[in-house]
Amino acid sequence: MFRTGHWYHFITAGFFLLFGGFLLIFNPEFKGINAGIFGTVLILWGLFRGLNGYLLLRRKKREESQ
């Protein structure tokens, strides 16, 4: 099974947050896709990825201290 680390989650969270912010700020025209809603979903997904990365980092530090 492919295991991802906390850096993977932080990098992808940053990508989703930046791209979602871009969609909210510039609001480009897509055929049939509301850029505001899509940007909001991407930002929420980026926050979720960042939280997962933080929890993985916290678990790793806790395991190393034991």
BELLIN-V373127 format. One record per pair of residues at least 24 apart in sequence whose C-alpha atoms are under 8 Angstrom apart, sorted by the first residue. I is the first residue (numbers start at 0). GAP is how many residues later the second one is. Records with the same first field share a line. If there is no record, write none. Layout:
I: GAP / GAP
This chain:
4: 48 / 51
5: 46 / 47 / 48 / 50 / 51
6: 46
7: 45
8: 40 / 41 / 43 / 44
9: 39 / 40 / 43
11: 34 / 37
12: 32 / 33 / 34 / 35 / 36 / 37
13: 32 / 36
14: 31
15: 26 / 27 / 29 / 30
16: 25 / 26 / 29 / 30
17: 25
